[in-house]
Amino acid sequence: MITDSTTLSKKKIQEINTIVGPAFNIWDSLKLKGVGSPKLHIQSFSPGFKTFIEQNNSLSYCNIELRPKGIIIHFSNRLDRYSWIVPYYLLAIFSTQAYSIHSN
């Protein structure tokens, strides 16, 4: 699920929490030694992301947030922020020269 997360309503936060679980609290975050990635360079997108790429060619970075039941991949397009919500049971990661993240 891709959603505009520039401004989140309570309903959208509840929907995200249902899919991937609520954000880790500070103590769990410290135990895990962090739940977010540094800025990651995006080399290519699947055709499903073409609408985001065509609007702005500078869309080339993202970060990943861990949640109890999945991950959220955050990326920006001009002034808008988008989030790709992926539960663990739909997540596939391939490690070649670069990481490739797939869902459904």
N, C-alpha and C positions, 0 to 999 in steps of 0.2 A: 504494500500500500504506500503510495506517495501522497504526501499531504503538504499543504502550505502551512509552515509552522512559524511564520513571521509573528502573528499574534494568535495565541491559542485560547480557545474558549474552554470552559469547564467541561463541556460535553466532549470536545476533541481530546482533551487531556485524559478523560475517563476512557475513551475509546482506545487511545494509545496504551494506557495502563492495562487494559483488558487484553490486548494483543501481546505485549512484551513485558508486562509487569511494571510496577512502580520503580522509580529511580532508586538506586542504592542509597542508604543513609550514609552519613559521614564515617561511621565506624566500619561499616562493611567496605566502603571505598578505601579506607586506610588498610584494611586487612588484605584486600586484593591488590594493593599498591597502585591504585588508580583504576578508573572505569572508562576513561576516554583516551583516544589516540591522539598523537600529534597531527599536524596538518599533513594530509596525504595527497600526493599528486595524482590526478585522474588522467590516464593516458587515452582511454576510449570508453565509449558508452554503447549500450545496446540500442536498437532502434526505438525501444520504448521511451528512451530519454531524449529523443531527437527534438521534441518541442522545447526542452530546456536549453539545449545546445544552440539551436538556431537563433534564439533571442539574444544571446550574449556569448561571444567567442572567448571571453576571459574566464569562463566557468571551468576551472581546472583543479580545484582543491576541494577536499572534503575532510570530515573527521568522523570517527566511529565511536558511538557510546554504547557500552555494555548495559544490558538490563537483565533481570533474573530469567526471563523467558525468551530473550531475543536480543537483537541489536538494532540501533537506529543509526543510519548514515545521514549526516547533515551536510548539505551543500547550499551555496548561495547563488543567486542570479540577480545581479544588480542590487536592488534594495530588498528583494524577497529572499526568504530562507525556506528551503524545502527539506523535508525529512522522508527518507525511505525506511519504513518500518518493516523489519524482517524477523519473524519468529524463528527460533532455532530449528524447529522441525521442517522448515522450508529452506533453510540456509545451506548453500553449497559453496565452499571456498576451494579454489584450485591454486596451487603454488607452482608457478613456472618462474620465468625471470621477473614477473610481476604477479601480484595477487589478483585473482579474478573472483568476484563475488557474484553469485547467482541465487535467484529465488524464483520458484515456480517456473 
